[in-house]
Amino acid sequence: MPTFPKTFIRADKNKETEMPEAVDLWFASFADFDGCDAAKTGADLLDDEERRRRDRFLFTRDRDSFALSHGLLRLVLSSYSKTNPAAWTYAWNDWGKPRIVEPAAEASLRFNLSHTRGGALIGVSRSLEVGVDIEATQRETSCLDLADRYFSPSEVAALRQLPDSRQRERFFELWTLKESYIKARGMGLAIPLDQFSFAFPKEYDPAGEVVPAISFTPPLDDQPEEWQFVGRPVGATFRTAAAVRCRRDQQLRMIWRRLRPGPVSEAELLA
Ligand SMILES: CC(C)(COP(=O)(O)OP(=O)(O)OC[C@H]1O[C@@H](n2cnc3c(N)ncnc32)[C@H](O)[C@@H]1OP(=O)(O)O)[C@@H](O)C(=O)NCCC(=O)NCCS
């Protein structure tokens, strides 16, 4: 059943704003697709290269997740265009970030996909570079060890100051935000994760949305004011984040939607 969009407006309140830019964030929990042959539906939309990649996975579960994620991506892209979902053609940059090449008229449509055990997140924008990440937070992870190894010194210090009960949550908050940034840049782990840091507002509520500030450490050359970020939990299972190359003083509209079996146009808004 279609519902009204819940719209998040981000802007410096005192600044004149131009036309709002928009990013759509599409979330899917694979559990919602159980029992509707979704992996096959997704697989039917894949191109030869995607099928080859899917077939490299050893376990059916991983093959099905790949087919479903990439099939959903094609369906979502087609909700912005008259293009048949099976007709999208991609090319990749040197670090593996895909972009649209066919139809050429839609090449400016930006997207990014993330998938994890049990869920996927897709970011789409007409004009803004976007990176997204989703992580399943229930899995076994040595949070502090990984943080020590990959995060910046200020992030590790802030993480270690939290009560034990909050450290795991903060780890995933940081991880997803950091991944979303390197994915928006399109360079993946070629950007060292300790050369940029996220700081959380004091009044931050982990159950709600977070809009943190980023800072960069040389030699990483980038400007904090060029970026906007958002992170949020989805249920008890997933942590998500999005990075958008959009000036902080510019209005940015982010709409979160939840995909379920049925027409993509009827995707419901994520509460
Ligand atoms: C490849 C990488 C960009 C993301 O990998 P990931 O987190 O394992 O996977 P995600 O599901 O979030 O993203 C994968 C998708 O992003 C897209 N992608 C691939 N390379 C990309 C890049 N350089 N930039 C942006 N997007 C990229 C693809 O659509 C890919 O899907 P596919 O592999 O099914 O085709 C890279 O950042 C990476 O390898 N990260 C490893 C994570 C890690 O160890 N982090 C340590 C933190 S403690």
The ligand as an SDF file (V2000), in Angstrom:
LIG
                    3D

 48 50  0  0  0  0  0  0  0  0999 V2000
   34.6660   -2.9690   -2.0350 C   0  0  0  0  0  0  0  0  0  0  0  0
   34.3640   -1.9580   -0.9730 C   0  0  0  0  0  0  0  0  0  0  0  0
   34.1580   -0.6700   -1.7000 C   0  0  0  0  0  0  0  0  0  0  0  0
   33.0720   -2.2610   -0.2150 C   0  0  0  0  0  0  0  0  0  0  0  0
   33.0340   -3.5660    0.1470 O   0  0  0  0  0  0  0  0  0  0  0  0
   32.0180   -4.2220    1.1780 P   0  0  0  0  0  0  0  0  0  0  0  0
   31.7770   -3.3430    2.3450 O   0  0  0  0  0  0  0  0  0  0  0  0
   32.5480   -5.5640    1.4100 O   0  0  0  0  0  0  0  0  0  0  0  0
   30.6930   -4.4060    0.3320 O   0  0  0  0  0  0  0  0  0  0  0  0
   29.3520   -3.5690    0.1210 P   0  0  0  0  0  0  0  0  0  0  0  0
   28.2860   -4.5780    0.0470 O   0  0  0  0  0  0  0  0  0  0  0  0
   29.1530   -2.4320    1.0420 O   0  0  0  0  0  0  0  0  0  0  0  0
   29.5930   -2.9370   -1.3250 O   0  0  0  0  0  0  0  0  0  0  0  0
   29.7980   -3.7400   -2.4230 C   0  0  0  0  0  0  0  0  0  0  0  0
   29.2180   -3.0430   -3.6280 C   0  0  0  0  0  0  0  0  0  0  0  0
   29.7450   -1.7310   -3.7520 O   0  0  0  0  0  0  0  0  0  0  0  0
   29.9900   -1.4290   -5.1130 C   0  0  0  0  0  0  0  0  0  0  0  0
   31.4190   -1.1410   -5.2170 N   0  0  0  0  0  0  0  0  0  0  0  0
   32.4510   -1.9530   -5.5550 C   0  0  0  0  0  0  0  0  0  0  0  0
   33.6060   -1.2520   -5.5340 N   0  0  0  0  0  0  0  0  0  0  0  0
   33.2790    0.0060   -5.1620 C   0  0  0  0  0  0  0  0  0  0  0  0
   34.0360    1.1910   -4.9690 C   0  0  0  0  0  0  0  0  0  0  0  0
   35.3530    1.2340   -5.1760 N   0  0  0  0  0  0  0  0  0  0  0  0
   33.3880    2.3000   -4.5790 N   0  0  0  0  0  0  0  0  0  0  0  0
   32.0690    2.2920   -4.3940 C   0  0  0  0  0  0  0  0  0  0  0  0
   31.2880    1.2090   -4.5800 N   0  0  0  0  0  0  0  0  0  0  0  0
   31.9030    0.0780   -4.9520 C   0  0  0  0  0  0  0  0  0  0  0  0
   29.5470   -2.6390   -5.9230 C   0  0  0  0  0  0  0  0  0  0  0  0
   28.2260   -2.4030   -6.3530 O   0  0  0  0  0  0  0  0  0  0  0  0
   29.5950   -3.7460   -4.8960 C   0  0  0  0  0  0  0  0  0  0  0  0
   28.6490   -4.7520   -5.1240 O   0  0  0  0  0  0  0  0  0  0  0  0
   29.0730   -6.1380   -5.8070 P   0  0  0  0  0  0  0  0  0  0  0  0
   30.4200   -6.5010   -5.2620 O   0  0  0  0  0  0  0  0  0  0  0  0
   28.0160   -7.1090   -5.4200 O   0  0  0  0  0  0  0  0  0  0  0  0
   29.1070   -5.8370   -7.2580 O   0  0  0  0  0  0  0  0  0  0  0  0
   35.5630   -1.7620   -0.0700 C   0  0  0  0  0  0  0  0  0  0  0  0
   35.3450   -0.6270    0.7020 O   0  0  0  0  0  0  0  0  0  0  0  0
   35.9460   -2.9040    0.8170 C   0  0  0  0  0  0  0  0  0  0  0  0
   36.4890   -3.8900    0.3970 O   0  0  0  0  0  0  0  0  0  0  0  0
   35.6700   -2.8190    2.0990 N   0  0  0  0  0  0  0  0  0  0  0  0
   36.0390   -3.8760    3.0290 C   0  0  0  0  0  0  0  0  0  0  0  0
   35.3710   -3.6560    4.3400 C   0  0  0  0  0  0  0  0  0  0  0  0
   36.3450   -3.6820    5.5110 C   0  0  0  0  0  0  0  0  0  0  0  0
   37.1190   -4.5920    5.6950 O   0  0  0  0  0  0  0  0  0  0  0  0
   36.3060   -2.6380    6.3360 N   0  0  0  0  0  0  0  0  0  0  0  0
   37.1020   -2.5550    7.5270 C   0  0  0  0  0  0  0  0  0  0  0  0
   36.3690   -1.6920    8.5640 C   0  0  0  0  0  0  0  0  0  0  0  0
   36.6300   -2.2700   10.1950 S   0  0  0  0  0  0  0  0  0  0  0  0
  1  2  1  0
  2  3  1  0
  2  4  1  0
  2 36  1  0
  4  5  1  0
  5  6  1  0
  6  7  2  0
  6  8  1  0
  6  9  1  0
  9 10  1  0
 10 11  2  0
 10 12  1  0
 10 13  1  0
 13 14  1  0
 14 15  1  0
 15 16  1  0
 15 30  1  0
 16 17  1  0
 17 18  1  0
 17 28  1  0
 18 19  1  0
 18 27  1  0
 19 20  2  0
 20 21  1  0
 21 22  1  0
 21 27  2  0
 22 23  1  0
 22 24  2  0
 24 25  1  0
 25 26  2  0
 26 27  1  0
 28 29  1  0
 28 30  1  0
 30 31  1  0
 31 32  1  0
 32 33  2  0
 32 34  1  0
 32 35  1  0
 36 37  1  0
 36 38  1  0
 38 39  2  0
 38 40  1  0
 40 41  1  0
 41 42  1  0
 42 43  1  0
 43 44  2  0
 43 45  1  0
 45 46  1  0
 46 47  1  0
 47 48  1  0
M  END
$$$$
